[in-house]
Amino acid sequence: MKIGRKVPPAAAPIVWNDLWHGAIGIVFAEQSIRRFEDEIRAHFGVRHAFLVSSGTAALTLTLMGLRSTSRRTEVVIPAYTCFSVPAAVLKAGLRPVLCDINPSTFDFDHALLERTLNGNTLCVVAHHLFGIPSNIERVRALSRARGIVVVEDAAQAMGVESHGRSLGTLGDVGLFSLGRGKTITCGSGGIIVTNSAQIAEAVGRRCREVAPPGLAEVLKDFATIALMALFIRPRLYWLPAALPFLRLGQTIFPKDVSLKRLSGMKAGVLREWRTRLSESNRIRSEATAYFSQRLSIGPVNGPAHPYLRLPILAATPAERDRIYSLSQRRGLGVSVAYPAPINEIPEISGAFNGQRFPSARRVAEQLLTIPVHHWLSDDDKRAIAECVGTIGSALRPQAERRKAS
């Protein structure tokens, strides 16, 4: 166990003033929720917004709503993505169908996507992994003629824009996450947005069916957020990171998905969310620019993009593991992200009949992510650059990887 400064792989700030607003939200829950919904609609220019207990709940309820409007049962998802995505598909009573990815962008391999879609495809879930924009317009072009809905998973890209438009608003329905490792957080939470009246009616019906959390759960969540606000700081993060039952940094397939509405307390914690979102993305952009220069890499969306975490592919799995181990010893927060493609998750691997997805497997074996959040000090940045730089030959710039793929 390393005692001392330890950088979390991902983090979003919560200050004591946010907790004060959260306490007010316990008392004035309905007003806090209504205010937050109105601000989301206005900020993102959408007609409908729904607030729920997590990003996974947001995807699950969206899929349940879509399922109620169609007899189709298949949901196409990237073969490398957050483990919560297939969990949500299964919770909604639908069948996940995998499509391999472009390893340089983590977007779908669009040639494969076109061949994957069929008459039983209900929707495509297109993600913006680590805040990297996927080509939603191309996904929509492939889907529109077939009557397939495009669900835009912007869980890791809140506040990010592509060609002047907000990610999360480009598909038929979009999702954001307010989890603890996202750009902004209230501990956990999810947002569903859409401009489609038909989708809003179906999804809204499902959201109204789920209950809000009870007072005991709200108070427990408030205490958890307060502890997180304290222990997410690098000088204290070593303590929760050393507690094995918390399983921090581990990717776990959720065997069940809790479906509840967002509490007024959590809406209150997000009272200053627009300021926090703008500041967080500014800091992430600056950190990305620093690492891009120090490591001589060309991130796929440029050195000023607000990545949630800065992704880099090592040349080999062994080199990736060496860098990661060195970072772990030094407490620098470099992470390996999701450890397997979706078809190799033990709990659900049998559903994919031995299918293989080589690009997804390559990414799972070679991906490193560098923290770019606001808790990084200048000394942390220098130490991370030196750590990664000691294995400099293992890293290939994004521009080279695009040529290779």
ABEGO torsion letter per residue (X at the ends): XBBEBBBBABBBBBBAAAAAAAAAAAABAAAAAAAAAAAAAAAAGBABBBBBABAAAAAAAAAAAAAAABABABBBBBABBBAAAAAAAAAAGBBBBBBBBBAAAGBBBAAAAAAABBAABABBBBBBBGGBBBBAAAAAAAAAAAGBBBBBBAAAABGBBBGGBBBGAABABBBBBABAABABBAGBEBBBBBABAAAAAAAAAAAAABBBBBAAAAAAAAAAAAAAAAAABAAAAAAAAABAAAGBGBBBBBABBBBBBBBAAAAAAAAAAAAAAAAAAAAAAAAAAAAAAAAGBBBAAEAABBBABBBBBBABAAAAAAAAAAAAAAGAGBBAEBABBAAABAAAAAAAGGBBBAAAAAAAAABBBBBABAABBAAAAAAAAAAAAAAAAABBBAAAAAAAX
